C-alpha cells in the first residue's frame, strides 16, 4: 500500500522528464527556439538539465519502492 505513491511519483517524473527531453531535442533538430524571448543556448541547456533531472528523480523514486 505504501508503494503506490512512489510508483505514481516515479512514473510522473520519468514521463515528464522524458517528454521534456524529447521536445527539447525535436526543437533543437528543427532549429526552433526552445523558449521564446530567451537565449537559445541557455534555454536549451536549462531544458536539457531539468529534463535529465526529472528522469533521474523518477528512477530514484522507482528505486525506493
N, C-alpha and C positions, 0 to 999 in steps of 0.2 A: 504494500500500500504506500509506503514511503518513497518508492522509486518512481511513482507516477509523475510528480512534479519535475523530477530530474530528467526523465525521458522527454517530457514536453519542452522543458527549457533547452535541453541539448538539441532537440530537433529544430526548435525555433531559431536558436543562434546559428546552427550549422546551415540551415536553409537560407537564412537571411544573408549570412556571410558569403556563401557560395553564389547566391544571386547577385550580390553587390560586386563580387569579383568578376562574374560573367558579364554583367552590364558594363563595368569599367573597361574590361577587355574589348568588348564589342564597340564601345565608343572610341577607344584608342585605335582600333583597327580601321575605323572609318574616318579617323582624324577629326572627330566631332568633339566638342567640349564636354567634359565630364560634368562641370558645373558652370553655369553662365555667370559672368561678372567676376570671375576669379582667374588667377594664373593657371594656365593649363597644366604646368608641371606640378604645382602644389596640389591642385585638386586631384590629379591622377595619383600622386603619392599618398595623399591622405585617404582617398577612397580605397586604394590597394591595402594600405596599412590597417584600416578599420575592417575591411573585408576579411583579411587574414586573421585579425584578432578575434573576430566573431566566430570564424571557423575553429580556431584553437579553443576558444571558450566553450563552444558546443561540444567538441571532442572531449574536453576536460569534464564537462557535465556528464557525458555518457560514461566516462571512466570512473566516476564517483558512485555509480549505481551498484 
